Amino acid sequence: MPGVDLAGYKCTLLERFVNPQIRDTIARLCAQSSDRIPKFLLPVIRRQLATGGEIKRSAAVVASWAVTPKASTNRESRLTWSTGIGTAS
């Protein structure tokens, strides 16, 4: 992306995730994602579609959001997906 210091952004992002003072959990982010998708993601998708742009990553975000309520954690803290599509072996 032009004008973005990717290495600097990467360092900042990693520092944020290892900072014990920042307790923004994945569960909280997912719980509030329904409010964020129309506000932040749909305008991007609309713009990309209008200009013939790529929407694969945006579609992946929407797909992840759609399946998240069906996800549950087991005792080992691994994510188990229940999609109704089949069983992974």
Buried (B, 14 or more C-beta within 10 A) or exposed (E): EEEEEEEEEEEEEEEEEEEEEEEEEEEEEBEEBEEEBEEEBEEBBEEBEEEEEEBEEBEEBBEEBEBBEEEEEEEEEEEEEEEEEEEEE
